[in-house]
Amino acid sequence: MKRYNKITGVLAVAALSLFSACSEDAMDRINKDNDHTTSVAARFILADVITSTAFSNSSGDLNTYASAYVEYEVGVDNQLFYAEMRESEPSASSTYNNVWNGIYSTLKNARIIVKQCGEGGRDHGNYLTQGMGEVMAAYNCALLTDFFGDAPCSQAALVDEYGSPVYLTPKMDTQQEIYTQIMAYLDDAIVNLQKDDLADVSGQDFLYDGDAAKWLKFAYGLKARYTMRLIHRSSNKTADLEKVLEYVSKSFTSADEQAAFSLYDATNINPFYGFYTARAALGASQSLCNKLIANNDPRAGRAFFTPVANQKRTQVAANDAALVPAPNGSPDQSTSKYGISAFMYAKTAPTLLLSYHELLFLKAEALARLGRDAEAALKDAVVAGLLNAENSISISIKELGTALNTNGSAPFDATNAEAYFDNVVKARYTANPLQETMIQKYFALWGTSGEATETYNDIRRMKGMNENFITLSNPLNATKFPLRYSYGNSDTTANPEVKAAYGNGDYVYSEPVWWAGGSR
């Protein structure tokens, strides 16, 4: 009897142990989908990363608000009106929450690509795809820190094998630390983009159709952009300006190679066009009109449309009273009172993640800062910028069709663009090379292509270096120029470090980002 009890006791313990093990395994599996794949090939993730970066992150809210802050346009209704008037919008944690979340979502996916293509990953050996993922990770890290400053990055946008966040409240990284990671991503990408892939990524690469050589040029171009971004913090400016020139020399040689997201059509529309047609919340900028006229810029005669009258708009010059430009910092809240820039209707114009003309302006700036002759580089940049503007303006004219009365102004081409430089820009360049380079870059990045983000970065960078080349007219800027964007409320309510950094949001008017001379 004792023997039986001993045996049944052992069996009972064994059964209990087996039950516990099975229960623990079941609990581990309770919220997991074990009937479907937990990952997809990295090249398919790449398609989403490129699209979200171009459509939502680079050319979304960051660009739309920046267009008002740098006075390319004037906010005349709803959120953009309140941003124009500095009434809570620039400092509220809800203002940029969508793009804040969007950048992290895209960065997460870019990091998944890098991880899956790395050692031990399911796509190991797809080095080109890995390099593309690294470029896009660098790009989104830069968007994050350029606009928000210090931010969660090294511990953010990381997921485990089941897609769950590794860190629920990731730590804040300094902007300097984030830029170290950005440059590391690009350095790794440059290595990987010179290797091979095991799979054809051309169908999912919406920038270059799998052309590794163009991706390599894109990576070098970003190295040039970000090296110049950090020039105020450089311990050896001459050496870093030489690096800018080196990187430019390894990047785009024509507009055909620029990083253009150009998949827009009748149904997949440019997001800047989409915002305007849905909200009509932007009007022509009086400040910009004045600058174009004062500089005898040809865009002044071709890039503006009047308010709607008798169901039509009319193409007019910037100094035509019929335009009715909106006064910066004091417009009436109205979607119909003011004229608009022609770029509002460029429905299918591409989003430019890095343009050929921006690259040429970086070259001209580096040469000018080094005290060398930058005239040829600046001329090429001005011509390329005007040709890009013409692409968008001509799309807008075609889009409006019979709803627009055109003014007969000549389209920009290489001939009249070169003549503009020779007859107008050259003398001002001779008088002050660096100032004229930055003024011409300011005009060239105005448009539909999502480049107001870079103008916003340039203006803050120049402020940090006490270079007052671009005069902004909104009188509210005396105390309320947005020096950065406010953190998204997804994290000001959930992450203690972000909540502490946000405070009441007023820091956006008083604290420059680190690369512009601030501390965070």
Secondary structure, DSSP 8 states (H G I E B T S, - for coil): -HHHHHHHHHHHHHHHHHHHHHHHHHHHHTT---SS-S---HHHHHHHHHHHIIIIIITTHHHHHHHHHTTSEEE-SHHHHHHHTTSSTTT-TTTTHHHHHHHHHHHHHHHHHHHHHSTTSTTTT-HHHHHHHHHHHHHHHHHHHHHH-SEE-SSSS-B-TTS-BS-SS--EE-HHHHHHHHHHHHHHHHHHTTS--SS--TTT-TTTTT-HHHHHHHHHHHHHHHHHHTGGG-S-HHHHHHHHHHHHHTS-SSGGGSEEE----SSS--HHHHHHHHH--EEEBHHHHHHHHHTT-GGGGTSEE---BTTBEEEE-TT-GGG--B-TT---S-SSSS-EEGGGG-TT--EEEE-HHHHHHHHHHHHHHTTS--HHHHHHHHHHHHHHHHHHHHHHHHHHGGGEE--------HHHHHHHIIIIIHHHHHH-HHHHHHHHHHHHT-SSSSTHHHHHHHHHHHHHTT---S----TTHHHH---S----HHHHTT-HHHHHHHTTSGGGGT---GGGT---
